[in-house]
Amino acid sequence: MNWLGYGVLAIIGVFVIVTIIRAGFFTQKKTEYPPLADEAVDEARVLESLAQAIQIPTVSYPEHERVNWDEFARFRDFLTTRYPLITKNLEREIVCEASVIYRWKGTNPALEPIAMLSHQDVVPVTPGTEDDWEQPAFSGYNDGEFLWGRGSLDMKNHLICVMEAVEALLAEGFVPERDVYLCFGHDEEVVASDDAGAKSIAELLRSRGIHLDSVLDEGGAWLKASVPHVLDGWLAGIGISEKGYADFEIALSAKGGHSSAPPNHSALGELALAIQDVEKHQFKTKLFPFLPQLLESVGRVSSYPARLLLCNTRLIKALIRAVMKRIPMAACMVRTTTAATMAMGSPACNVLPQRASAIFNFRMLPGTTIADVEKHLHKVIRNKNAEIRFVKGKEASPFSPTDSRAFQTIARLCEQMNDKSIIAPYLVMGGTDACFYEIICENVNRFSPFEITAALMGCTHATNERIPVATVAKGVVFFKRYLREMAGKA
């Protein structure tokens, strides 16, 4: 072996030794905080409040005529009756049919307000699956382990715990120093709606000259992170941005006619080729700073050999991208995703389609715009006769800072309330109402303070949605502490 070979081996050896030493010191940095004061929470009342909220089917649809607006009115009446102190002390305003703003007036008008977001609406139960539920979807049934029903995880749990926290603070005589807005949209589940309730609320606040200090909405949670002999913790992911959303229709036209004398490719066949073009040309991967930070946070509480790898995430970014893009659940964190979701062709089995169309759904990384997606489609589809039409969408959110008072308060409360918390910022894969508030706030965070497993997370929008009974009251405790910290006390 020549001197070059020995040099390479020496470099590799030094790298391995340094990595082993680095991994030995690569542990979670725990901050010693003073103990938190106990918070009085009536757990039975909170669970009953959530059960009653679930029993009101506030289902939203893209088509306004399909919405049962009486159920939203019933839900508002329920909040009025269930929370008498809020009804008495907070101003309430109804916006855009059924969205609600509560204003809790602070003592110092010079301070910027904070906002707590939730949405009242839930997704429908898929027709024909009603009997697949172990407990009826709108029963709010409490079996002692879980509370069942649509909205138990998304997100009447969050809304009810915010209301319970404010009601409890009012009963205790707490007076905020800055204004607190509780903003509850009615159609968050209708993605990228032009007339979304949350959008109307944000635009109304902006028209009144209101700029928010911070916003807290749904997003991350305490997610159980457990791998035998490697990791035992709760990943507290705080969403600091969310991906964009865009639906595009791709259509191709051809001469129709009887299917007994077909061409080589019907319009549907040509469309299939176009779909292949799009699927074969995925967007490039990109590693934002939050991801190495997230992986390193996990690495600090992992055992060997995981720690050896995760302590060097910044040095192996190319490898991380290469691995993640091959795993669908991970690829969505490093690229703009492409999904063919709907298709339409001929109205009959024996008729050639005169026009065939498909819908693609894109979830864009920050930095990729709707215009970029359209340009990409024109580039990769070889058939230049294809019609490409933007249907609806919203741009990706900017990243909120992690050194803000709001983010740091959430992170600290997570550590104080669960000593196995692994705090990490992350990118929300879906959408929330929070994106609409970016016109009046730079500190937009997304976190729901509930401890759940990945399996339960998968029940969101699905059959048997349910929340562990033991975690519900913890949400009230978190929100009480958050409000004290963020709104201040006169």
TIFI-481426 format. One record per residue (C-alpha): residue number from 1; x, z, y. Coordinates in nm, 4 decimals. Each point is the difference from the previous one (the first is absolute). Layout:
// residues N
resi, xx, zz, yy
NUM, X, Z, Y
...
END
This chain:
// residues 490
resi, xx, zz, yy
1, 0.0000, 0.0000, 0.0000
2, 0.1399, -0.0922, 0.3430
3, 0.0032, 0.2158, 0.3118
4, -0.3338, -0.1471, 0.1166
5, -0.1746, 0.1110, -0.3179
6, 0.1413, 0.3508, 0.0287
7, -0.1086, 0.0084, 0.3628
8, -0.3573, -0.0910, -0.0902
9, -0.0078, 0.2665, -0.2729
10, 0.1381, 0.2541, 0.2444
11, -0.2685, -0.0803, 0.2551
12, -0.2721, 0.0270, -0.2657
13, 0.1464, 0.3300, -0.1190
14, 0.0084, 0.1447, 0.3510
15, -0.3570, -0.1142, 0.0572
16, -0.1187, 0.1683, -0.3203
17, 0.1819, 0.3245, 0.0822
18, -0.1317, 0.0045, 0.3564
19, -0.3509, -0.0724, -0.1265
20, 0.0138, 0.2876, -0.2507
21, 0.1270, 0.2375, 0.2679
22, -0.2570, -0.1247, 0.2521
23, -0.2812, 0.0415, -0.2534
24, 0.1070, 0.3600, -0.0570
25, -0.0601, 0.0796, 0.3661
26, -0.3000, -0.2304, 0.0313
27, -0.2715, 0.2640, -0.0039
28, -0.3124, 0.0630, 0.2030
29, 0.0642, 0.1611, 0.3346
30, -0.2391, 0.2923, 0.0199
31, -0.0774, 0.1516, 0.3376
32, -0.0892, 0.3656, 0.0099
33, -0.3234, 0.0416, 0.1932
34, -0.1741, 0.3245, 0.0904
35, -0.2884, 0.0740, -0.2369
36, -0.3343, -0.1480, 0.0955
37, -0.2888, 0.2277, 0.0868
38, -0.2857, -0.0088, -0.2486
39, -0.2918, -0.2235, 0.0889
40, -0.3530, 0.1116, -0.0709
41, -0.1878, -0.2772, -0.1803
42, -0.3369, 0.0269, -0.1736
43, 0.0833, -0.2194, -0.2986
44, -0.3526, 0.0059, -0.1456
45, -0.1422, -0.1157, 0.3321
46, 0.2546, -0.2830, 0.0335
47, -0.0776, -0.1286, -0.3491
48, -0.3732, 0.0158, 0.0662
49, 0.0485, -0.1863, 0.3291
50, 0.1946, -0.2764, -0.1751
51, -0.2587, -0.0203, -0.2784
52, -0.2812, -0.0425, 0.2519
53, 0.1972, -0.2632, 0.1905
54, 0.0569, -0.2018, -0.3181
55, -0.3720, 0.0091, -0.0762
56, -0.0667, -0.2106, 0.3102
57, 0.0896, -0.3597, -0.1001
58, 0.1527, -0.1336, 0.3209
59, 0.0986, -0.3324, -0.1534
60, 0.1395, -0.2677, 0.2281
61, -0.0160, -0.3771, -0.0491
62, 0.1395, -0.2954, 0.1953
63, -0.3582, -0.1181, 0.0537
64, -0.1702, 0.2346, 0.2473
65, -0.3441, -0.0724, -0.1407
66, 0.1035, 0.1465, -0.3357
67, 0.0969, 0.3363, 0.1496
68, -0.2514, 0.2817, -0.0264
69, 0.0372, 0.1391, 0.3498
70, -0.2442, 0.2799, -0.0784
71, 0.2616, 0.1533, -0.2300
72, 0.2536, 0.0075, 0.2825
73, -0.2583, 0.1678, 0.2217
74, -0.0638, 0.2498, -0.2787
75, 0.3715, 0.0667, -0.0249
76, 0.0218, 0.0679, 0.3750
77, -0.2966, 0.2372, -0.0282
78, 0.1758, 0.1764, -0.2883
79, 0.3111, 0.0524, 0.2147
80, -0.2138, 0.1298, 0.2855
81, -0.1726, 0.2558, -0.2206
82, 0.2985, 0.0974, -0.2143
83, 0.2317, 0.0613, 0.2960
84, -0.1989, 0.1841, 0.2682
85, 0.3043, 0.1162, 0.1981
86, 0.1324, -0.3560, 0.0240
87, -0.3463, -0.1173, 0.1023
88, -0.0142, 0.2666, 0.2703
89, 0.3536, -0.0216, 0.1370
90, 0.1171, -0.3608, -0.0434
91, -0.1278, -0.3093, 0.1782
92, -0.1322, -0.2674, -0.2369
93, -0.0349, -0.3710, 0.0618
94, -0.1251, -0.2753, -0.2307
95, 0.1855, -0.3309, 0.0272
96, -0.0646, -0.3425, -0.1502
97, -0.3105, 0.0809, -0.2068
98, 0.1286, 0.2930, -0.2034
99, 0.3537, 0.1030, 0.0910
100, 0.0390, 0.3459, 0.1507
101, 0.2317, 0.1583, 0.2554
102, 0.0206, 0.3763, 0.0425
103, 0.1930, 0.1338, 0.2966
104, 0.1313, 0.3563, -0.0124
105, 0.0921, 0.0690, 0.3586
106, 0.3345, 0.1681, 0.0642
107, 0.0989, 0.2295, 0.2840
108, 0.2822, -0.2164, 0.1371
109, -0.1130, -0.3515, 0.1000
110, 0.3602, -0.0918, 0.0865
111, 0.0890, -0.0094, -0.3700
112, -0.0645, -0.3100, -0.2077
113, -0.2718, 0.0431, -0.2644
114, 0.0462, -0.0225, -0.3742
115, -0.2346, -0.1766, -0.2407
116, -0.1056, 0.0753, -0.3571
117, -0.1441, -0.3030, -0.1782
118, -0.2264, -0.0440, -0.3005
119, -0.2563, -0.2526, -0.1112
120, -0.3544, 0.0696, -0.1116
121, -0.0489, -0.3037, -0.2193
122, 0.0713, -0.0502, -0.3671
123, 0.0236, -0.3065, -0.2224
124, -0.2957, -0.0905, -0.2218
125, -0.0109, 0.0619, -0.3712
126, 0.0488, -0.3271, -0.1865
127, -0.3418, -0.1105, -0.1316
128, -0.0247, 0.0513, -0.3739
129, 0.2590, 0.2794, -0.0105
130, -0.2265, 0.2856, 0.1059
131, -0.0284, 0.1324, -0.3550
132, 0.3777, -0.0026, -0.0434
133, 0.0299, 0.3016, 0.2283
134, 0.0320, 0.3339, -0.1772
135, -0.1968, 0.1478, 0.2897
136, -0.2262, -0.2051, 0.2297
137, 0.1907, -0.1655, 0.2823
138, -0.1895, 0.1751, 0.2783
139, -0.0667, 0.3293, -0.1739
140, 0.2743, 0.2102, 0.1576
141, 0.0057, 0.1838, -0.3327
142, 0.2437, 0.2903, -0.0285
143, 0.0990, 0.0777, -0.3586
144, 0.2482, 0.2679, 0.0997
145, 0.3020, -0.2283, -0.0394
146, -0.1017, -0.3085, 0.1949
147, -0.2510, -0.0879, 0.2667
148, -0.1389, -0.3423, -0.0865
149, -0.1250, -0.2896, 0.2044
150, 0.0642, -0.2909, 0.2279
151, 0.1919, 0.1249, 0.3019
152, 0.1477, 0.3063, -0.1691
153, 0.3447, -0.1577, 0.0456
154, -0.0735, -0.2732, 0.2548
155, -0.0630, 0.1696, 0.2306
156, -0.2818, 0.2448, 0.0480
157, 0.2385, 0.2647, -0.1310
158, 0.2190, -0.0581, 0.3057
159, -0.2925, -0.0167, 0.2439
160, -0.1689, 0.3144, -0.1310
161, 0.3232, 0.1993, 0.0023
162, 0.0642, -0.1006, 0.3625
163, -0.3513, 0.1138, 0.0931
164, 0.0362, 0.3245, -0.1964
165, 0.3335, 0.0686, 0.1706
166, -0.1426, -0.0512, 0.3500
167, -0.3108, 0.2056, -0.0787
168, 0.2182, 0.2834, -0.1324
169, 0.2313, -0.0089, 0.3030
170, -0.3000, 0.0160, 0.2321
171, -0.1305, 0.3022, -0.1915
172, 0.3404, 0.1655, 0.0404
173, -0.0039, -0.0577, 0.3747
174, 0.2782, -0.2587, 0.0093
175, 0.0103, -0.2004, 0.3224
176, 0.2128, -0.3165, 0.0082
177, 0.2285, -0.0624, 0.2931
178, -0.0303, -0.3778, -0.0275
179, -0.3089, -0.2062, -0.0797
180, -0.0660, -0.0709, -0.3670
181, -0.1920, -0.3104, -0.1018
182, -0.1650, -0.0284, -0.3409
183, -0.0615, -0.3710, -0.0575
184, -0.2069, -0.1036, -0.3013
185, -0.0437, -0.3723, -0.0544
186, -0.2830, -0.1420, -0.2075
187, 0.1491, -0.3171, -0.1524
188, 0.3647, 0.0587, -0.0885
189, -0.0626, -0.1428, -0.3470
190, -0.0911, -0.3356, 0.1561
191, 0.3568, -0.1190, 0.0448
192, 0.1023, -0.1755, 0.3219
193, -0.3485, 0.0014, 0.1482
194, -0.0149, -0.1525, 0.3489
195, -0.2485, 0.2621, 0.1164
196, 0.1341, 0.3005, -0.1926
197, -0.1276, 0.3378, 0.1136
198, 0.3529, 0.1389, 0.0307
199, 0.1012, -0.2985, 0.2120
200, -0.2946, 0.0664, 0.2306
201, 0.0941, 0.3678, 0.0294
202, 0.3627, -0.0786, 0.0863
203, -0.0990, -0.2627, 0.2559
204, -0.2501, 0.2413, 0.1554
205, 0.2654, 0.2702, 0.0334
206, 0.2419, -0.2503, 0.1513
207, -0.2633, -0.1104, 0.2515
208, -0.0216, 0.3629, 0.1117
209, 0.3740, 0.0162, 0.0572
210, 0.0662, 0.2247, -0.2992
211, 0.3395, -0.0125, -0.1682
212, 0.0405, 0.2118, -0.3121
213, 0.2960, 0.2221, -0.0765
214, -0.0490, -0.0539, -0.3740
215, -0.2409, -0.1217, -0.2669
216, -0.0447, 0.1320, -0.3540
217, -0.1935, -0.2035, -0.2557
218, -0.0157, -0.0507, -0.3762
219, 0.2917, -0.1578, -0.1819
220, 0.2434, 0.2002, -0.2077
221, -0.0680, 0.3194, -0.1916
222, 0.1815, 0.2490, -0.2191
223, 0.0520, -0.2224, -0.3037
224, 0.1228, 0.1620, -0.3194
225, 0.3482, -0.1317, -0.0804
226, 0.0982, 0.1132, -0.3468
227, 0.2485, -0.1477, -0.2473
228, 0.1026, 0.2330, -0.2864
229, 0.3546, 0.1327, 0.0450
230, 0.0465, -0.2137, 0.3133
231, -0.2496, 0.0866, 0.2729
232, -0.2653, 0.2615, 0.0696
233, -0.1478, -0.0121, 0.3475
234, -0.2765, -0.1155, 0.2324
235, 0.0732, -0.3108, 0.2044
236, -0.1435, 0.0530, 0.3476
237, -0.0054, -0.3544, 0.1318
238, -0.0743, -0.0190, 0.3714
239, -0.1106, -0.3490, 0.0954
240, 0.1726, -0.1201, 0.3157
241, -0.1230, -0.3590, -0.0167
242, -0.2372, -0.2173, -0.1993
243, 0.0197, -0.3553, -0.1237
244, -0.1889, -0.2799, 0.1638
245, -0.2915, -0.1811, -0.1604
246, -0.0911, -0.3695, -0.0038
247, -0.2481, -0.2128, -0.1937
248, 0.0591, -0.3755, -0.0080
249, -0.2143, -0.2698, -0.1579
250, 0.1713, -0.2974, -0.1603
251, -0.2263, -0.2947, -0.0730
252, 0.0343, -0.3528, -0.1384
253, -0.2573, -0.2776, 0.0036
254, -0.0510, -0.2913, -0.2390
255, -0.2581, -0.2494, -0.1091
256, -0.2631, 0.1738, -0.2075
257, -0.2067, -0.1517, -0.2761
258, -0.0804, 0.0451, -0.3649
259, 0.2471, 0.1945, -0.2098
260, -0.0129, -0.2641, -0.2755
261, 0.2373, -0.2246, 0.1972
262, 0.2465, 0.2392, 0.1614
263, 0.3208, -0.0867, 0.1881
264, 0.3358, 0.1395, -0.1073
265, -0.0541, 0.2916, 0.2359
266, -0.3335, 0.1051, 0.1409
267, -0.0076, 0.1869, 0.3304
268, 0.0177, 0.3169, -0.2079
269, 0.3047, -0.1292, -0.1857
270, 0.1728, -0.0842, 0.3283
271, -0.0894, 0.3465, 0.1238
272, 0.1570, 0.1527, -0.3105
273, 0.3261, -0.1744, 0.0830
274, -0.0163, 0.1332, 0.3555
275, -0.0613, 0.3513, -0.1323
276, 0.3076, -0.0347, -0.2190
277, 0.2016, -0.1109, 0.3012
278, -0.0943, 0.3144, 0.1888
279, 0.0549, 0.2354, -0.2924
280, 0.3398, -0.1494, -0.0807
281, 0.1215, 0.0480, 0.3570
282, -0.0227, 0.3713, 0.0661
283, 0.1157, 0.1489, 0.3286
284, 0.3559, 0.1272, 0.0171
285, 0.0610, 0.3668, -0.0637
286, 0.1063, 0.2396, 0.2725
287, 0.1151, 0.3600, -0.0213
288, -0.1174, 0.2035, 0.2981
289, 0.1857, 0.3257, 0.0763
290, -0.2913, 0.2132, -0.1233
291, 0.0530, -0.1090, -0.3613
292, 0.3622, 0.1164, -0.0468
293, -0.1055, 0.3181, 0.1796
294, -0.2895, 0.0455, -0.2430
295, 0.2208, -0.0663, -0.3039
296, 0.2678, 0.2369, 0.1260
297, -0.2607, 0.2724, 0.0554
298, -0.1008, -0.0370, -0.3651
299, 0.3651, -0.0115, -0.1066
300, 0.0793, 0.3314, 0.1659
301, -0.2372, 0.1831, -0.2355
302, 0.0741, -0.2089, -0.3108
303, 0.2387, 0.0854, -0.2802
304, 0.2760, -0.2215, -0.1391
305, 0.0205, -0.2941, -0.0539
306, -0.2731, -0.0855, 0.2532
307, 0.1834, 0.1842, 0.2750
308, 0.3164, -0.2053, -0.0614
309, -0.1946, -0.3161, 0.0763
310, -0.2256, 0.1235, 0.2782
311, 0.2793, 0.1585, 0.2009
312, 0.1357, -0.3503, 0.0637
313, -0.3149, -0.1921, 0.0871
314, 0.1491, -0.1258, 0.3248
315, 0.2892, -0.1559, -0.1925
316, -0.2133, -0.1732, -0.2631
317, -0.2758, -0.1479, 0.2146
318, 0.0333, -0.3419, -0.1621
319, -0.0452, 0.1520, -0.3457
320, -0.3025, 0.2005, 0.1162
321, -0.1640, -0.3122, 0.1399
322, 0.0744, -0.1964, -0.3168
323, -0.1568, 0.2651, -0.2216
324, -0.2980, 0.0811, 0.2202
325, -0.1128, -0.3578, 0.0505
326, -0.0503, -0.0332, -0.3772
327, -0.2340, 0.3011, -0.0192
328, -0.3396, -0.0695, 0.1640
329, -0.0620, 0.3614, 0.1033
330, 0.3434, 0.0103, 0.1637
331, 0.0150, -0.3571, 0.1308
332, -0.2747, 0.0706, 0.2505
333, 0.2375, 0.2389, 0.1794
334, 0.2680, -0.2633, 0.0567
335, -0.1863, -0.3240, 0.0612
336, -0.3080, -0.1558, 0.1500
337, -0.2279, -0.0375, -0.3018
338, -0.1948, -0.3084, -0.1022
339, -0.3180, 0.0170, -0.2082
340, -0.2429, -0.2768, -0.0932
341, -0.3282, 0.1899, -0.0160
342, -0.2975, -0.2388, 0.0139
343, -0.0759, -0.3612, -0.0893
344, -0.2902, -0.2431, 0.0245
345, -0.0524, -0.3491, -0.1381
346, -0.2936, -0.1967, -0.1297
347, -0.3523, 0.1462, -0.0091
348, -0.0535, -0.1301, -0.3533
349, 0.1989, -0.0359, -0.3228
350, -0.0354, -0.3794, -0.0172
351, 0.0588, -0.0824, 0.3660
352, 0.3381, -0.0752, 0.1522
353, 0.0585, 0.2165, 0.3080
354, 0.0103, -0.1811, 0.3313
355, 0.1743, 0.3013, 0.1466
356, 0.1875, 0.2803, -0.1714
357, 0.1221, 0.3079, 0.1815
358, 0.1875, 0.3227, -0.0653
359, 0.0565, 0.3145, 0.1999
360, 0.3444, 0.1560, 0.0246
361, 0.0482, 0.3566, 0.1161
362, 0.3320, 0.0908, 0.1621
363, 0.1260, 0.3487, 0.0827
364, 0.2747, -0.0465, 0.2563
365, 0.3057, 0.2132, 0.0546
366, 0.0608, 0.1070, 0.3599
367, 0.1740, -0.2887, 0.1701
368, -0.1987, -0.2650, -0.1866
369, -0.2960, -0.1267, 0.1998
370, -0.3189, -0.1855, -0.0866
371, 0.1536, -0.3071, 0.1645
372, 0.3030, 0.0348, -0.2302
373, -0.2282, -0.0027, -0.3040
374, -0.1781, -0.3141, 0.1165
375, 0.3328, -0.1719, 0.0644
376, 0.1161, 0.1036, -0.3483
377, -0.3091, -0.1548, -0.1617
378, 0.0472, -0.3315, 0.1792
379, 0.3625, -0.0025, -0.1148
380, -0.0406, 0.0823, -0.3708
381, -0.3168, -0.1933, -0.0875
382, 0.1160, -0.3466, -0.0949
383, -0.3388, -0.1666, 0.0340
384, -0.0178, -0.0535, 0.3743
385, -0.3696, -0.0876, -0.0250
386, -0.0729, 0.3643, -0.0673
387, -0.2134, 0.1702, 0.2631
388, 0.1385, 0.3414, 0.0979
389, -0.2404, 0.2257, 0.1879
390, 0.0530, 0.3529, 0.1245
391, -0.3004, 0.2149, -0.0968
392, 0.0748, 0.3466, 0.1378
393, 0.2808, 0.2480, 0.0328
394, 0.1958, 0.2521, 0.2023
395, 0.3679, 0.0232, 0.0803
396, 0.2333, 0.2534, -0.1607
397, 0.0527, 0.3245, 0.1862
398, 0.3169, 0.0983, 0.1821
399, 0.1954, 0.2928, -0.1446
400, -0.0704, 0.3370, 0.1575
401, 0.3033, 0.2201, 0.0702
402, 0.0916, 0.2744, -0.2462
403, 0.1581, 0.2198, 0.2649
404, -0.3295, 0.0563, 0.1827
405, -0.1611, 0.3420, 0.0264
406, -0.2962, -0.1269, -0.2033
407, 0.2054, -0.1293, -0.2953
408, 0.2227, 0.3067, -0.0025
409, -0.3039, 0.2306, 0.0030
410, -0.1518, -0.1768, -0.3008
411, 0.3324, 0.0098, -0.1858
412, 0.0588, 0.3670, 0.0732
413, -0.3509, 0.1027, -0.1037
414, 0.0419, -0.1913, -0.3253
415, 0.3227, 0.1865, -0.0771
416, -0.1521, 0.3349, 0.0922
417, -0.3164, -0.0516, -0.2029
418, 0.1631, -0.1482, -0.3103
419, 0.3611, 0.0950, -0.0720
420, 0.0321, -0.2961, -0.2378
421, -0.0836, -0.2499, 0.2733
422, 0.2156, -0.3103, 0.0227
423, -0.0512, -0.1198, 0.3566
424, 0.0355, -0.3709, 0.0648
425, -0.1352, -0.2551, 0.2476
426, -0.1530, -0.3071, -0.1581
427, -0.1870, -0.3229, 0.0597
428, -0.3734, 0.0112, -0.0789
429, -0.0824, -0.2919, -0.2288
430, -0.3699, -0.0141, 0.0838
431, -0.1740, 0.0335, 0.3338
432, -0.1339, 0.2872, 0.2067
433, -0.1892, 0.0440, 0.3247
434, 0.3207, 0.1355, 0.1533
435, 0.1292, -0.3479, 0.0800
436, -0.2631, -0.0458, 0.2706
437, 0.1322, 0.2992, 0.1943
438, 0.3440, -0.1520, 0.0501
439, -0.1253, -0.1371, 0.3344
440, -0.0157, 0.3589, 0.1334
441, 0.2538, 0.1885, -0.2122
442, 0.3567, -0.0438, -0.1265
443, -0.0005, 0.2963, -0.2407
444, -0.2408, -0.1083, -0.2733
445, 0.0398, 0.1850, -0.3305
446, -0.1939, -0.0292, -0.3230
447, -0.0194, 0.2999, -0.2333
448, -0.2785, 0.1721, -0.1952
449, 0.0989, 0.3548, -0.1045
450, -0.1261, -0.0022, -0.3593
451, 0.1931, 0.0386, -0.3256
452, -0.0893, -0.2728, -0.2469
453, 0.1519, -0.1916, -0.2882
454, 0.0686, -0.3732, -0.0220
455, -0.2784, -0.0288, -0.2593
456, -0.2524, 0.1505, 0.2400
457, 0.1278, -0.2186, 0.2805
458, -0.0932, -0.2964, -0.2185
459, -0.3635, 0.1137, 0.0050
460, -0.0290, -0.0743, 0.3703
461, -0.2563, -0.2820, 0.0400
462, -0.0412, 0.0091, -0.3781
463, -0.2177, 0.1635, -0.2625
464, 0.0128, 0.3806, -0.0264
465, 0.1445, 0.0667, 0.3440
466, 0.0550, 0.3742, 0.0198
467, 0.2176, 0.2648, 0.1628
468, 0.1461, 0.3181, -0.1509
469, -0.2029, 0.2979, 0.1193
470, 0.3169, 0.2080, 0.0430
471, 0.1437, -0.2253, 0.2724
472, -0.2978, -0.0345, 0.2340
473, 0.0328, 0.3290, 0.1904
474, 0.3699, -0.0753, 0.0499
475, -0.1067, -0.2882, 0.2213
476, -0.1849, 0.2375, 0.2309
477, 0.3025, 0.2312, 0.0180
478, 0.2274, -0.2919, 0.0885
479, -0.2281, -0.1317, 0.2731
480, -0.0446, 0.3465, 0.1553
481, 0.3755, 0.0430, 0.0205
482, 0.0529, -0.3544, 0.1243
483, -0.2555, 0.0474, 0.2777
484, 0.1539, 0.3273, 0.1094
485, 0.3434, -0.1616, 0.0175
486, -0.1024, -0.3266, 0.1614
487, -0.2845, 0.1047, 0.2293
488, 0.1565, 0.3283, 0.1093
489, -0.1725, 0.3190, 0.0962
490, -0.1039, 0.1007, 0.3500
END
